Amino acid sequence: MKTSIKNELKTHIIETINDQQLDNFDELHYHAFNEDYYIIGYYQADQWLKQHDVSSFDAINTVKEYEVSNFGEMTTDINSESIVNMYVYILGEELLSEFDLDQDANELIEEIENS
């Protein structure tokens, strides 16, 4: 995962914990990356890919591999908004797997900030 994306997603996770005052992190991935769209709009999604130097083909391939592996087929629409949101969903899942979610909010935030 690119450093710029990792840093942005870490900030988003911390903001989600603080904004929603979460104390149980079993559904942190849902709240941070699935409860609402991460990026809204085709232009904004295109700009997000450019900002992070991610090829649209690489993002599509990541989504395709994930969905085929987990669901047997790719179901995400191929447009920039849908692909970026699913791409972020996947990277968010990957990132959260690096942290111990069985701790209190302050400890988790500290672990995320120091990673």
GUBAMI-959415 format. One record per atom (N, C-alpha, C): residue number from 1; x, y, z. Coordinates in Angstrom, 1 decimal. Example, Ala and Ser with C-alpha at 12.3 -4.5 7.8 and 13.67 -1.06 7.14 Angstrom:
! GUBAMI-959415
{num=1 x=13.2 y=-5.7 z=7.8};
{num=1 x=12.3 y=-4.5 z=7.8};
{num=1 x=13.2 y=-3.3 z=7.8};
{num=2 x=12.8 y=-2.2 z=7.1};
{num=2 x=13.7 y=-1.1 z=7.1};
{num=2 x=12.9 y=0.0 z=7.9};
! end
This chain:
! GUBAMI-959415
{num=1 x=0.9 y=-1.2 z=0.0};
{num=1 x=0.0 y=0.0 z=0.0};
{num=1 x=0.9 y=1.2 z=0.0};
{num=2 x=0.6 y=2.2 z=-0.8};
{num=2 x=1.3 y=3.4 z=-0.9};
{num=2 x=1.3 y=4.2 z=0.4};
{num=3 x=2.4 y=4.8 z=0.8};
{num=3 x=2.5 y=5.5 z=2.0};
{num=3 x=1.4 y=6.6 z=2.1};
{num=4 x=1.2 y=7.3 z=1.0};
{num=4 x=0.2 y=8.4 z=1.0};
{num=4 x=-1.2 y=7.9 z=1.3};
{num=5 x=-1.5 y=6.8 z=0.8};
{num=5 x=-2.9 y=6.2 z=1.0};
{num=5 x=-2.9 y=5.7 z=2.5};
{num=6 x=-1.9 y=5.0 z=2.9};
{num=6 x=-1.8 y=4.5 z=4.3};
{num=6 x=-2.0 y=5.6 z=5.3};
{num=7 x=-1.3 y=6.7 z=5.1};
{num=7 x=-1.4 y=7.8 z=6.0};
{num=7 x=-2.8 y=8.4 z=6.0};
{num=8 x=-3.4 y=8.6 z=4.8};
{num=8 x=-4.8 y=9.1 z=4.7};
{num=8 x=-5.8 y=8.2 z=5.4};
{num=9 x=-5.7 y=6.9 z=5.2};
{num=9 x=-6.6 y=5.9 z=5.8};
{num=9 x=-6.4 y=5.9 z=7.3};
{num=10 x=-5.2 y=6.0 z=7.8};
{num=10 x=-5.0 y=6.0 z=9.2};
{num=10 x=-5.7 y=7.2 z=9.8};
{num=11 x=-5.6 y=8.3 z=9.2};
{num=11 x=-6.2 y=9.5 z=9.7};
{num=11 x=-7.7 y=9.3 z=9.7};
{num=12 x=-8.3 y=8.7 z=8.6};
{num=12 x=-9.7 y=8.5 z=8.5};
{num=12 x=-10.2 y=7.5 z=9.6};
{num=13 x=-9.4 y=6.5 z=9.9};
{num=13 x=-9.8 y=5.6 z=11.0};
{num=13 x=-9.8 y=6.3 z=12.3};
{num=14 x=-8.8 y=7.1 z=12.6};
{num=14 x=-8.8 y=7.8 z=13.9};
{num=14 x=-10.0 y=8.8 z=14.0};
{num=15 x=-10.3 y=9.5 z=12.9};
{num=15 x=-11.4 y=10.4 z=12.8};
{num=15 x=-12.7 y=9.6 z=13.1};
{num=16 x=-12.8 y=8.4 z=12.5};
{num=16 x=-14.0 y=7.6 z=12.7};
{num=16 x=-14.2 y=7.2 z=14.2};
{num=17 x=-13.1 y=6.8 z=14.8};
{num=17 x=-13.1 y=6.4 z=16.2};
{num=17 x=-13.6 y=7.6 z=17.0};
{num=18 x=-13.0 y=8.8 z=16.8};
{num=18 x=-13.3 y=10.0 z=17.6};
{num=18 x=-14.7 y=10.5 z=17.3};
{num=19 x=-15.1 y=10.6 z=16.0};
{num=19 x=-16.4 y=11.2 z=15.6};
{num=19 x=-17.5 y=10.4 z=16.1};
{num=20 x=-17.4 y=9.1 z=16.0};
{num=20 x=-18.5 y=8.2 z=16.4};
{num=20 x=-18.3 y=7.7 z=17.9};
{num=21 x=-17.3 y=8.1 z=18.5};
{num=21 x=-17.0 y=7.8 z=19.9};
{num=21 x=-17.1 y=6.3 z=20.1};
{num=22 x=-16.4 y=5.5 z=19.2};
{num=22 x=-16.5 y=4.1 z=19.3};
{num=22 x=-15.6 y=3.6 z=20.4};
{num=23 x=-16.1 y=2.6 z=21.1};
{num=23 x=-15.3 y=1.9 z=22.1};
{num=23 x=-15.3 y=0.4 z=21.9};
{num=24 x=-16.0 y=-0.1 z=20.9};
{num=24 x=-16.0 y=-1.5 z=20.5};
{num=24 x=-15.6 y=-1.5 z=19.0};
{num=25 x=-14.5 y=-2.1 z=18.7};
{num=25 x=-13.9 y=-2.0 z=17.4};
{num=25 x=-14.2 y=-3.2 z=16.5};
{num=26 x=-15.2 y=-4.1 z=16.9};
{num=26 x=-15.6 y=-5.2 z=16.1};
{num=26 x=-16.1 y=-4.7 z=14.7};
{num=27 x=-16.7 y=-3.6 z=14.7};
{num=27 x=-17.3 y=-3.1 z=13.4};
{num=27 x=-16.6 y=-1.8 z=12.9};
{num=28 x=-15.4 y=-1.6 z=13.3};
{num=28 x=-14.6 y=-0.4 z=12.9};
{num=28 x=-14.5 y=-0.3 z=11.4};
{num=29 x=-14.2 y=-1.4 z=10.8};
{num=29 x=-14.1 y=-1.4 z=9.3};
{num=29 x=-15.4 y=-1.0 z=8.7};
{num=30 x=-16.5 y=-1.5 z=9.1};
{num=30 x=-17.8 y=-1.1 z=8.6};
{num=30 x=-18.0 y=0.4 z=8.8};
{num=31 x=-17.8 y=0.9 z=10.0};
{num=31 x=-18.0 y=2.3 z=10.2};
{num=31 x=-17.1 y=3.2 z=9.4};
{num=32 x=-15.8 y=2.8 z=9.2};
{num=32 x=-14.9 y=3.7 z=8.6};
{num=32 x=-14.9 y=3.6 z=7.0};
{num=33 x=-15.3 y=2.4 z=6.5};
{num=33 x=-15.1 y=2.2 z=5.1};
{num=33 x=-16.4 y=1.6 z=4.4};
{num=34 x=-17.5 y=1.4 z=5.1};
{num=34 x=-18.6 y=0.9 z=4.4};
{num=34 x=-19.9 y=1.6 z=4.8};
{num=35 x=-20.0 y=2.3 z=5.9};
{num=35 x=-21.2 y=2.9 z=6.3};
{num=35 x=-21.6 y=4.0 z=5.3};
{num=36 x=-20.6 y=4.7 z=4.7};
{num=36 x=-20.9 y=5.7 z=3.8};
{num=36 x=-19.8 y=5.7 z=2.7};
{num=37 x=-20.0 y=6.4 z=1.6};
{num=37 x=-19.0 y=6.4 z=0.6};
{num=37 x=-17.8 y=7.2 z=1.1};
{num=38 x=-16.6 y=6.7 z=0.7};
{num=38 x=-15.4 y=7.4 z=1.1};
{num=38 x=-15.2 y=8.5 z=0.1};
{num=39 x=-15.4 y=8.3 z=-1.1};
{num=39 x=-15.3 y=9.4 z=-2.2};
{num=39 x=-16.7 y=9.5 z=-2.9};
{num=40 x=-17.1 y=10.7 z=-3.1};
{num=40 x=-18.4 y=10.9 z=-3.8};
{num=40 x=-18.1 y=11.7 z=-5.1};
{num=41 x=-18.5 y=11.1 z=-6.2};
{num=41 x=-18.3 y=11.8 z=-7.5};
{num=41 x=-17.2 y=11.2 z=-8.3};
{num=42 x=-17.5 y=11.1 z=-9.6};
{num=42 x=-16.5 y=10.5 z=-10.5};
{num=42 x=-15.2 y=11.4 z=-10.6};
{num=43 x=-15.4 y=12.7 z=-10.7};
{num=43 x=-14.2 y=13.6 z=-10.8};
{num=43 x=-13.4 y=13.5 z=-9.5};
{num=44 x=-14.0 y=13.5 z=-8.4};
{num=44 x=-13.2 y=13.4 z=-7.1};
{num=44 x=-12.5 y=12.0 z=-7.0};
{num=45 x=-13.1 y=11.0 z=-7.5};
{num=45 x=-12.5 y=9.7 z=-7.5};
{num=45 x=-11.3 y=9.6 z=-8.5};
{num=46 x=-11.5 y=10.2 z=-9.6};
{num=46 x=-10.4 y=10.3 z=-10.6};
{num=46 x=-9.2 y=11.1 z=-10.0};
{num=47 x=-9.5 y=12.2 z=-9.3};
{num=47 x=-8.5 y=13.0 z=-8.7};
{num=47 x=-7.8 y=12.3 z=-7.5};
{num=48 x=-8.6 y=11.5 z=-6.8};
{num=48 x=-8.0 y=10.7 z=-5.7};
{num=48 x=-7.0 y=9.7 z=-6.2};
{num=49 x=-7.3 y=9.0 z=-7.3};
{num=49 x=-6.4 y=8.1 z=-7.9};
{num=49 x=-5.1 y=8.8 z=-8.4};
{num=50 x=-5.3 y=9.9 z=-9.0};
{num=50 x=-4.1 y=10.7 z=-9.5};
{num=50 x=-3.3 y=11.2 z=-8.3};
{num=51 x=-3.9 y=11.7 z=-7.3};
{num=51 x=-3.2 y=12.2 z=-6.1};
{num=51 x=-2.3 y=11.2 z=-5.5};
{num=52 x=-2.8 y=9.9 z=-5.5};
{num=52 x=-2.0 y=8.8 z=-4.9};
{num=52 x=-1.3 y=8.0 z=-5.9};
{num=53 x=-1.2 y=8.5 z=-7.2};
{num=53 x=-0.5 y=7.8 z=-8.2};
{num=53 x=-0.8 y=6.4 z=-8.4};
{num=54 x=-2.1 y=6.1 z=-8.4};
{num=54 x=-2.7 y=4.8 z=-8.6};
{num=54 x=-3.3 y=4.7 z=-10.0};
{num=55 x=-2.9 y=3.8 z=-10.8};
{num=55 x=-3.4 y=3.5 z=-12.1};
{num=55 x=-4.8 y=3.0 z=-11.9};
{num=56 x=-5.8 y=3.5 z=-12.7};
{num=56 x=-7.1 y=3.0 z=-12.7};
{num=56 x=-7.1 y=1.5 z=-12.9};
{num=57 x=-6.2 y=1.0 z=-13.8};
{num=57 x=-6.2 y=-0.4 z=-14.1};
{num=57 x=-5.7 y=-1.2 z=-12.9};
{num=58 x=-4.8 y=-0.7 z=-12.1};
{num=58 x=-4.3 y=-1.4 z=-10.9};
{num=58 x=-5.5 y=-1.4 z=-9.9};
{num=59 x=-6.2 y=-0.3 z=-9.7};
{num=59 x=-7.3 y=-0.3 z=-8.8};
{num=59 x=-8.4 y=-1.3 z=-9.2};
{num=60 x=-8.7 y=-1.3 z=-10.5};
{num=60 x=-9.7 y=-2.3 z=-11.0};
{num=60 x=-9.2 y=-3.7 z=-10.7};
{num=61 x=-8.0 y=-4.0 z=-11.0};
{num=61 x=-7.4 y=-5.3 z=-10.8};
{num=61 x=-7.5 y=-5.8 z=-9.4};
{num=62 x=-7.2 y=-4.9 z=-8.5};
{num=62 x=-7.2 y=-5.2 z=-7.0};
{num=62 x=-8.6 y=-5.5 z=-6.6};
{num=63 x=-9.6 y=-4.7 z=-7.1};
{num=63 x=-11.0 y=-5.0 z=-6.8};
{num=63 x=-11.5 y=-6.3 z=-7.4};
{num=64 x=-11.1 y=-6.6 z=-8.6};
{num=64 x=-11.5 y=-7.8 z=-9.3};
{num=64 x=-10.9 y=-9.0 z=-8.5};
{num=65 x=-9.6 y=-9.0 z=-8.2};
{num=65 x=-9.0 y=-10.1 z=-7.5};
{num=65 x=-9.7 y=-10.4 z=-6.1};
{num=66 x=-10.0 y=-9.3 z=-5.4};
{num=66 x=-10.6 y=-9.4 z=-4.1};
{num=66 x=-12.0 y=-10.0 z=-4.2};
{num=67 x=-12.8 y=-9.5 z=-5.2};
{num=67 x=-14.2 y=-9.9 z=-5.3};
{num=67 x=-14.2 y=-11.4 z=-5.8};
{num=68 x=-13.4 y=-11.7 z=-6.8};
{num=68 x=-13.4 y=-13.1 z=-7.3};
{num=68 x=-13.0 y=-14.0 z=-6.2};
{num=69 x=-12.0 y=-13.7 z=-5.5};
{num=69 x=-11.5 y=-14.5 z=-4.4};
{num=69 x=-12.5 y=-14.7 z=-3.3};
{num=70 x=-13.3 y=-13.6 z=-3.0};
{num=70 x=-14.2 y=-13.7 z=-1.8};
{num=70 x=-15.7 y=-14.0 z=-2.3};
{num=71 x=-16.0 y=-13.7 z=-3.5};
{num=71 x=-17.4 y=-13.8 z=-3.9};
{num=71 x=-17.6 y=-14.7 z=-5.2};
{num=72 x=-16.5 y=-15.0 z=-5.8};
{num=72 x=-16.6 y=-15.9 z=-7.0};
{num=72 x=-16.8 y=-15.1 z=-8.3};
{num=73 x=-17.1 y=-13.8 z=-8.2};
{num=73 x=-17.2 y=-12.9 z=-9.3};
{num=73 x=-17.1 y=-11.5 z=-8.9};
{num=74 x=-16.8 y=-10.6 z=-10.0};
{num=74 x=-16.7 y=-9.2 z=-9.7};
{num=74 x=-18.1 y=-8.6 z=-9.9};
{num=75 x=-18.5 y=-7.9 z=-8.8};
{num=75 x=-19.8 y=-7.2 z=-8.9};
{num=75 x=-19.8 y=-5.7 z=-8.9};
{num=76 x=-18.6 y=-5.1 z=-8.6};
{num=76 x=-18.5 y=-3.7 z=-8.5};
{num=76 x=-18.6 y=-3.1 z=-9.9};
{num=77 x=-19.4 y=-2.0 z=-10.1};
{num=77 x=-19.5 y=-1.4 z=-11.4};
{num=77 x=-18.2 y=-0.8 z=-11.7};
{num=78 x=-17.8 y=-0.8 z=-13.0};
{num=78 x=-16.5 y=-0.2 z=-13.4};
{num=78 x=-16.7 y=1.3 z=-13.7};
{num=79 x=-16.7 y=2.1 z=-12.7};
{num=79 x=-16.6 y=3.5 z=-12.9};
{num=79 x=-15.7 y=4.0 z=-11.7};
{num=80 x=-15.2 y=5.2 z=-11.9};
{num=80 x=-14.2 y=5.7 z=-10.9};
{num=80 x=-14.7 y=5.7 z=-9.5};
{num=81 x=-15.9 y=6.2 z=-9.3};
{num=81 x=-16.4 y=6.3 z=-7.9};
{num=81 x=-16.6 y=4.9 z=-7.3};
{num=82 x=-17.2 y=4.0 z=-8.0};
{num=82 x=-17.4 y=2.6 z=-7.4};
{num=82 x=-16.0 y=1.9 z=-7.2};
{num=83 x=-15.1 y=2.0 z=-8.1};
{num=83 x=-13.8 y=1.4 z=-8.0};
{num=83 x=-13.0 y=1.9 z=-6.8};
{num=84 x=-13.0 y=3.3 z=-6.7};
{num=84 x=-12.2 y=3.9 z=-5.6};
{num=84 x=-12.8 y=3.5 z=-4.3};
{num=85 x=-14.1 y=3.5 z=-4.2};
{num=85 x=-14.7 y=3.2 z=-2.9};
{num=85 x=-14.5 y=1.7 z=-2.5};
{num=86 x=-14.5 y=0.8 z=-3.4};
{num=86 x=-14.2 y=-0.6 z=-3.1};
{num=86 x=-12.7 y=-0.8 z=-2.9};
{num=87 x=-11.9 y=-0.1 z=-3.6};
{num=87 x=-10.5 y=-0.1 z=-3.4};
{num=87 x=-10.1 y=0.3 z=-2.0};
{num=88 x=-10.7 y=1.4 z=-1.6};
{num=88 x=-10.4 y=1.9 z=-0.2};
{num=88 x=-11.0 y=0.9 z=0.8};
{num=89 x=-12.1 y=0.3 z=0.5};
{num=89 x=-12.7 y=-0.7 z=1.4};
{num=89 x=-11.7 y=-1.8 z=1.6};
{num=90 x=-11.1 y=-2.3 z=0.5};
{num=90 x=-10.1 y=-3.4 z=0.6};
{num=90 x=-8.9 y=-3.0 z=1.3};
{num=91 x=-8.3 y=-1.8 z=1.0};
{num=91 x=-7.1 y=-1.3 z=1.7};
{num=91 x=-7.4 y=-1.1 z=3.2};
{num=92 x=-8.6 y=-0.6 z=3.5};
{num=92 x=-8.9 y=-0.4 z=4.9};
{num=92 x=-9.0 y=-1.7 z=5.7};
{num=93 x=-9.5 y=-2.7 z=5.0};
{num=93 x=-9.5 y=-4.0 z=5.7};
{num=93 x=-8.1 y=-4.5 z=5.9};
{num=94 x=-7.2 y=-4.3 z=4.9};
{num=94 x=-5.8 y=-4.7 z=5.0};
{num=94 x=-5.1 y=-4.0 z=6.1};
{num=95 x=-5.4 y=-2.7 z=6.2};
{num=95 x=-4.7 y=-1.8 z=7.2};
{num=95 x=-5.2 y=-2.2 z=8.6};
{num=96 x=-6.5 y=-2.3 z=8.8};
{num=96 x=-7.0 y=-2.6 z=10.1};
{num=96 x=-6.5 y=-4.0 z=10.6};
{num=97 x=-6.1 y=-4.9 z=9.7};
{num=97 x=-5.6 y=-6.2 z=10.1};
{num=97 x=-4.3 y=-6.1 z=10.8};
{num=98 x=-3.6 y=-4.9 z=10.6};
{num=98 x=-2.3 y=-4.7 z=11.3};
{num=98 x=-2.4 y=-4.3 z=12.7};
{num=99 x=-3.6 y=-4.0 z=13.2};
{num=99 x=-3.7 y=-3.4 z=14.5};
{num=99 x=-4.4 y=-4.3 z=15.5};
{num=100 x=-4.1 y=-4.2 z=16.8};
{num=100 x=-4.8 y=-4.9 z=17.8};
{num=100 x=-6.1 y=-4.2 z=18.1};
{num=101 x=-7.2 y=-4.7 z=17.7};
{num=101 x=-8.5 y=-4.0 z=17.9};
{num=101 x=-9.1 y=-4.3 z=19.3};
{num=102 x=-8.4 y=-5.1 z=20.1};
{num=102 x=-8.9 y=-5.5 z=21.4};
{num=102 x=-8.3 y=-4.6 z=22.5};
{num=103 x=-8.3 y=-3.3 z=22.3};
{num=103 x=-7.8 y=-2.4 z=23.3};
{num=103 x=-8.7 y=-1.2 z=23.3};
{num=104 x=-8.5 y=-0.3 z=24.3};
{num=104 x=-9.3 y=0.9 z=24.4};
{num=104 x=-9.0 y=1.9 z=23.3};
{num=105 x=-9.8 y=2.9 z=23.1};
{num=105 x=-9.7 y=3.8 z=22.0};
{num=105 x=-8.4 y=4.6 z=22.0};
{num=106 x=-8.0 y=5.1 z=23.2};
{num=106 x=-6.7 y=5.8 z=23.3};
{num=106 x=-5.5 y=5.0 z=22.9};
{num=107 x=-5.5 y=3.7 z=23.3};
{num=107 x=-4.4 y=2.8 z=23.0};
{num=107 x=-4.4 y=2.5 z=21.5};
{num=108 x=-5.6 y=2.3 z=20.9};
{num=108 x=-5.6 y=2.0 z=19.5};
{num=108 x=-5.2 y=3.2 z=18.7};
{num=109 x=-5.7 y=4.4 z=19.0};
{num=109 x=-5.3 y=5.6 z=18.3};
{num=109 x=-3.7 y=5.8 z=18.4};
{num=110 x=-3.2 y=5.5 z=19.6};
{num=110 x=-1.7 y=5.7 z=19.7};
{num=110 x=-1.0 y=4.6 z=18.8};
{num=111 x=-1.5 y=3.4 z=18.8};
{num=111 x=-0.9 y=2.4 z=18.0};
{num=111 x=-0.9 y=2.8 z=16.5};
{num=112 x=-2.1 y=3.3 z=16.1};
{num=112 x=-2.2 y=3.7 z=14.7};
{num=112 x=-1.3 y=4.9 z=14.3};
{num=113 x=-1.2 y=5.9 z=15.2};
{num=113 x=-0.4 y=7.0 z=15.0};
{num=113 x=1.1 y=6.7 z=15.0};
{num=114 x=1.5 y=5.7 z=15.7};
{num=114 x=2.9 y=5.3 z=15.8};
{num=114 x=3.3 y=4.2 z=14.7};
{num=115 x=2.4 y=3.8 z=13.9};
{num=115 x=2.7 y=2.8 z=12.9};
{num=115 x=3.2 y=3.4 z=11.7};
! end
